[in-house]
């Protein structure tokens, strides 16, 4: 019996190791390439309080026409089921199924509201894709003909290293509990003569990060699109000697979430404080969360903004848990 147990544990350990190495290999295969030179943009100064966070970056003009849906092909990249489709107006979309759809819809709106460059997406409560079925709460992400999708970019190597906008974007990953902030989730979009540096996959947000930093096991406890977990998460751990230390335990790529100054926190805090309660509410209404869940998210977002406000005003601050 003892030998059998040892063999079983050896098999489990081998499976874990193979999973780890296969993931590393896959990431190496998808390693981001250098991006051609050009006018780079990640963030722009906007009138935050006037942005329509229900319609989002596509506005009302880009709302999908669901009168006629055509299936084009299945998208193979990523872990979630995705289909490329066209709508009644002839626009092309990538339909993303699963739990990440609503969280990603909200995350795009929140970032766009602050002035960050993003994808264009919408959440449709119900859609029938010919030959595939009828699905609920599906994220549709636009694939406009006039936008070219280039290679990815690295968190540690890009034209914005050392800027407040990059620091703010990194802080927003923890603000939104994005446990999947890897380089391969980043994309450069050629829009006219500008290259927009965006986080393309924001599905692992508005829930909870993992509960430990152990290799492989950091995934344990993470949640996506879960208001009851999101409201219990902490954003700022403490401020020590002018450095804002975020509660980033359990996230991927944790080494990028360091080196934030009080000035960085103040820059982001100034943006977030321009959001109205209605805008925050619209962010989650657009993702088709229930009225009760929307209100939970509103309270959670405002609580995290409060944490950042306190951090932005103190060189040393111990932040108590929620």
C-alpha positions as CSV (number, residue, x, y, z in Angstrom):
1,X,0.0,0.0,0.0
2,X,2.9,2.4,0.9
3,X,4.6,1.7,-2.4
4,X,1.3,2.3,-4.3
5,X,0.8,5.7,-2.5
6,X,4.3,6.7,-3.4
7,X,3.8,5.8,-7.0
8,X,0.6,7.8,-7.0
9,X,2.2,10.9,-5.6
10,X,5.1,10.5,-8.1
11,X,2.6,10.4,-10.9
12,X,0.8,13.5,-9.6
13,X,4.1,15.3,-9.3
14,X,5.1,14.3,-12.8
15,X,1.8,15.6,-14.2
16,X,2.4,19.0,-12.4
17,X,5.9,19.3,-13.8
18,X,4.8,18.4,-17.3
19,X,2.0,21.0,-17.1
20,X,4.5,23.6,-15.9
21,X,7.0,22.9,-18.7
22,X,4.3,22.8,-21.4
23,X,3.1,26.2,-20.2
24,X,6.6,27.6,-20.3
25,X,7.1,26.1,-23.8
26,X,3.8,27.5,-25.0
27,X,4.8,31.0,-23.7
28,X,8.1,30.8,-25.4
29,X,6.5,29.9,-28.7
30,X,4.2,33.0,-28.3
31,X,7.1,35.3,-27.2
32,X,6.3,38.8,-28.2
33,X,8.4,40.3,-31.0
34,X,9.7,43.9,-31.2
35,X,7.1,46.4,-32.4
36,X,7.9,48.6,-35.4
37,X,8.7,52.2,-34.6
38,X,5.9,54.7,-34.9
39,X,3.7,57.1,-32.9
40,X,3.1,55.1,-29.7
41,X,0.1,55.8,-27.5
42,X,-1.1,54.1,-24.3
43,X,-3.1,56.8,-22.6
44,X,-4.4,60.2,-23.4
45,X,-5.8,63.0,-21.3
46,X,-9.6,63.0,-21.5
47,X,-12.6,64.5,-19.7
48,X,-13.1,61.4,-17.5
49,X,-16.4,62.6,-16.0
50,X,-18.0,63.0,-19.4
51,X,-17.2,59.5,-20.8
52,X,-20.1,57.2,-21.5
53,X,-19.1,54.0,-19.7
54,X,-22.2,52.1,-20.6
55,X,-21.6,52.4,-24.4
56,X,-17.8,52.2,-23.9
57,X,-15.1,52.9,-26.5
58,X,-17.3,52.0,-29.5
59,X,-20.1,54.3,-28.5
60,X,-23.6,53.8,-29.6
61,X,-22.5,53.8,-33.3
62,X,-20.7,50.5,-33.0
63,X,-23.4,48.5,-31.1
64,X,-23.6,45.1,-32.7
65,X,-26.5,44.4,-35.1
66,X,-27.8,41.0,-34.0
67,X,-30.5,40.7,-36.6
68,X,-28.3,38.4,-38.7
69,X,-25.3,36.5,-37.4
70,X,-22.9,34.5,-39.6
71,X,-20.4,32.1,-38.3
72,X,-16.9,32.6,-39.8
73,X,-14.5,30.3,-37.9
74,X,-13.5,29.2,-34.4
75,X,-10.7,31.2,-32.8
76,X,-8.1,28.8,-31.4
77,X,-6.0,31.1,-29.2
78,X,-6.6,31.3,-25.5
79,X,-8.4,29.1,-23.0
80,X,-12.0,30.3,-23.5
81,X,-14.2,29.3,-26.4
82,X,-14.2,32.0,-29.1
83,X,-16.0,32.3,-32.5
84,X,-15.3,34.8,-35.2
85,X,-18.7,36.1,-36.5
86,X,-20.2,38.9,-38.6
87,X,-23.3,40.8,-37.7
88,X,-26.2,42.3,-39.6
89,X,-24.2,45.4,-40.5
90,X,-21.3,43.3,-41.9
91,X,-19.0,44.1,-39.0
92,X,-16.7,41.4,-37.8
93,X,-16.5,40.4,-34.1
94,X,-14.9,37.8,-31.9
95,X,-17.4,36.3,-29.6
96,X,-16.0,35.1,-26.3
97,X,-18.0,32.7,-24.1
98,X,-17.7,31.8,-20.5
99,X,-17.3,33.6,-17.2
100,X,-14.6,36.0,-18.3
101,X,-16.9,37.7,-20.8
102,X,-18.7,40.0,-18.4
103,X,-15.6,40.9,-16.4
104,X,-13.7,41.8,-19.5
105,X,-16.5,44.0,-20.8
106,X,-16.4,46.0,-17.5
107,X,-12.6,46.1,-17.4
108,X,-12.3,47.7,-20.9
109,X,-14.8,50.3,-19.9
110,X,-13.1,51.3,-16.7
111,X,-9.7,51.6,-18.4
112,X,-11.1,53.5,-21.4
113,X,-12.9,55.8,-19.0
114,X,-9.6,56.9,-17.5
115,X,-8.1,57.6,-20.9
116,X,-6.3,54.3,-21.7
117,X,-6.4,52.8,-25.2
118,X,-8.5,49.6,-25.3
119,X,-10.3,47.2,-27.6
120,X,-13.9,47.9,-28.6
121,X,-16.3,45.4,-27.0
122,X,-19.9,44.9,-25.9
123,X,-21.7,42.3,-23.8
124,X,-24.7,40.8,-25.5
125,X,-27.1,38.9,-23.0
126,X,-28.1,36.3,-25.7
127,X,-26.8,35.4,-29.1
128,X,-27.4,32.5,-31.5
129,X,-24.5,31.6,-33.6
130,X,-25.5,29.4,-36.6
131,X,-24.3,25.8,-36.2
132,X,-22.9,26.5,-32.7
133,X,-25.9,27.2,-30.5
134,X,-27.5,29.9,-28.4
135,X,-25.3,31.4,-25.6
136,X,-25.8,33.9,-22.8
137,X,-23.6,36.7,-21.7
138,X,-21.2,36.8,-24.6
139,X,-18.5,39.4,-25.1
140,X,-18.3,40.7,-28.7
141,X,-14.9,42.3,-29.5
142,X,-14.7,44.3,-32.7
143,X,-12.3,43.5,-35.6
144,X,-12.6,46.7,-37.7
145,X,-11.0,46.6,-41.1
146,X,-9.1,49.8,-40.5
147,X,-7.3,48.5,-37.4
148,X,-4.3,46.3,-37.8
149,X,-3.3,43.9,-35.0
150,X,0.4,43.9,-34.6
151,X,2.7,41.9,-32.3
152,X,2.5,42.1,-28.5
153,X,4.5,44.2,-26.1
154,X,6.3,43.5,-22.8
155,X,5.5,45.1,-19.4
156,X,9.2,45.7,-18.8
157,X,10.2,46.7,-22.4
158,X,8.1,49.3,-24.1
159,X,8.2,53.0,-25.0
160,X,6.4,54.0,-21.7
161,X,8.8,52.6,-19.1
162,X,9.2,55.1,-16.3
163,X,6.0,57.0,-17.2
164,X,3.0,57.7,-15.0
165,X,0.7,56.1,-17.5
166,X,2.5,52.8,-17.5
167,X,2.7,52.8,-13.7
168,X,-1.0,53.6,-13.6
169,X,-1.9,50.8,-15.9
170,X,0.1,48.3,-13.8
171,X,-1.6,49.5,-10.7
172,X,-5.0,49.1,-12.4
173,X,-4.2,45.4,-13.0
174,X,-4.2,44.9,-9.3
175,X,-7.1,47.3,-8.7
176,X,-9.2,45.1,-11.0
177,X,-7.6,41.9,-9.6
178,X,-6.3,40.8,-12.9
179,X,-4.5,37.5,-12.1
180,X,-3.5,37.0,-15.7
181,X,-1.3,40.1,-16.5
182,X,1.2,38.4,-18.7
183,X,3.1,39.8,-21.7
184,X,1.3,37.6,-24.1
185,X,-2.0,39.2,-23.1
186,X,-0.7,42.6,-24.5
187,X,-1.2,43.8,-28.0
188,X,-0.3,46.7,-30.3
189,X,-3.0,48.0,-32.5
190,X,-2.2,50.1,-35.6
191,X,-4.9,52.8,-35.6
192,X,-4.3,55.4,-38.4
193,X,-0.7,56.6,-37.8
194,X,-0.7,55.6,-34.1
195,X,0.3,52.4,-32.4
196,X,-2.0,51.8,-29.5
197,X,-0.4,49.8,-26.6
198,X,-3.3,47.9,-25.0
199,X,-4.0,45.0,-22.6
200,X,-6.0,42.8,-25.0
201,X,-7.2,40.1,-22.6
202,X,-8.7,41.4,-19.4
203,X,-10.9,38.4,-18.6
204,X,-9.3,37.5,-15.3
205,X,-10.6,40.5,-13.5
206,X,-13.1,41.7,-10.9
207,X,-12.9,38.7,-8.7
208,X,-9.9,37.7,-6.6
209,X,-6.2,37.0,-7.0
210,X,-4.8,33.7,-5.9
211,X,-4.2,33.2,-2.2
212,X,-0.5,32.3,-2.2
213,X,2.7,32.8,-4.2
214,X,3.8,29.2,-4.4
215,X,4.8,27.9,-7.9
216,X,1.8,26.4,-9.7
217,X,-0.4,26.6,-6.6
218,X,-0.8,30.4,-6.8
219,X,-3.8,29.7,-9.0
220,X,-5.7,28.4,-5.9
221,X,-8.4,30.8,-4.8
222,X,-8.5,33.1,-7.8
223,X,-11.9,34.2,-9.1
224,X,-13.2,36.1,-12.1
225,X,-16.3,38.3,-12.3
226,X,-17.3,37.6,-8.7
227,X,-18.6,40.7,-6.9
228,X,-18.8,38.9,-3.5
229,X,-15.1,38.1,-3.7
230,X,-14.0,41.4,-5.3
231,X,-15.5,43.5,-2.5
232,X,-13.4,41.5,0.1
233,X,-10.1,42.1,-1.7
234,X,-7.5,44.7,-0.6
235,X,-5.8,46.9,-3.2
236,X,-3.1,48.7,-1.2
237,X,-1.1,46.7,1.3
238,X,0.9,49.6,2.8
239,X,3.1,52.6,2.1
240,X,6.7,52.4,3.3
241,X,9.3,55.0,2.7
242,X,7.4,56.6,-0.1
243,X,6.7,53.3,-1.9
244,X,3.2,52.1,-2.4
245,X,3.1,48.3,-1.9
246,X,0.1,46.7,-3.6
247,X,-1.7,43.6,-2.4
248,X,-0.6,41.6,-5.4
249,X,-0.2,38.1,-3.8
250,X,-1.4,35.4,-6.1
251,X,-1.1,37.3,-9.4
252,X,1.0,36.2,-12.3
253,X,4.0,38.3,-13.3
254,X,4.2,39.7,-9.8
255,X,7.6,41.2,-10.3
256,X,6.1,44.0,-12.4
257,X,4.0,45.2,-9.5
258,X,6.7,46.9,-7.7
259,X,8.3,50.4,-7.4
260,X,5.2,52.5,-7.3
261,X,5.7,55.9,-5.7
262,X,3.3,58.1,-3.8
263,X,3.4,60.4,-6.9
264,X,2.3,57.4,-9.1
265,X,-0.6,56.7,-6.7
266,X,-1.6,60.4,-6.7
267,X,-1.7,60.5,-10.5
268,X,-4.0,57.4,-10.7
269,X,-6.0,58.6,-7.8
270,X,-6.7,61.9,-9.5
271,X,-8.1,60.0,-12.5
272,X,-10.2,57.6,-10.6
273,X,-11.7,60.3,-8.5
274,X,-13.1,62.0,-11.6
275,X,-15.5,59.0,-12.1
276,X,-19.0,59.5,-11.0
277,X,-21.1,56.9,-9.2
278,X,-23.2,56.7,-12.4
279,X,-20.2,55.9,-14.5
280,X,-19.0,53.2,-12.2
281,X,-22.5,51.8,-12.1
282,X,-22.8,51.9,-15.9
283,X,-19.5,50.0,-16.2
284,X,-21.0,47.0,-14.6
285,X,-24.5,47.5,-16.0
286,X,-22.9,47.3,-19.5
287,X,-21.5,43.9,-18.5
288,X,-25.0,42.6,-17.6
289,X,-24.4,42.1,-13.9
290,X,-27.5,42.0,-11.8
291,X,-28.6,45.2,-10.0
292,X,-27.5,43.8,-6.7
293,X,-24.1,42.8,-8.1
294,X,-23.7,46.2,-9.7
295,X,-24.2,47.9,-6.4
296,X,-21.6,45.6,-4.8
297,X,-19.1,46.5,-7.4
298,X,-19.8,50.2,-7.0
299,X,-19.0,50.0,-3.3
300,X,-15.9,47.9,-3.9
301,X,-14.5,50.3,-6.5
302,X,-15.1,53.3,-4.3
303,X,-13.4,51.5,-1.4
304,X,-10.3,50.8,-3.4
305,X,-10.2,54.4,-4.6
306,X,-10.3,55.4,-1.0
307,X,-7.3,53.1,-0.3
308,X,-5.4,54.7,-3.1
309,X,-6.4,58.2,-1.9
310,X,-4.9,57.5,1.5
311,X,-1.8,56.0,0.0
312,X,-1.4,59.0,-2.3
313,X,-1.2,61.4,0.7
314,X,1.2,59.5,3.0
315,X,4.9,58.6,2.9
316,X,4.2,55.8,5.4
317,X,0.8,54.2,5.8
318,X,-0.4,50.8,7.2
319,X,-3.6,49.9,5.4
320,X,-5.9,47.7,7.4
321,X,-7.8,44.8,5.7
322,X,-11.4,45.0,4.8
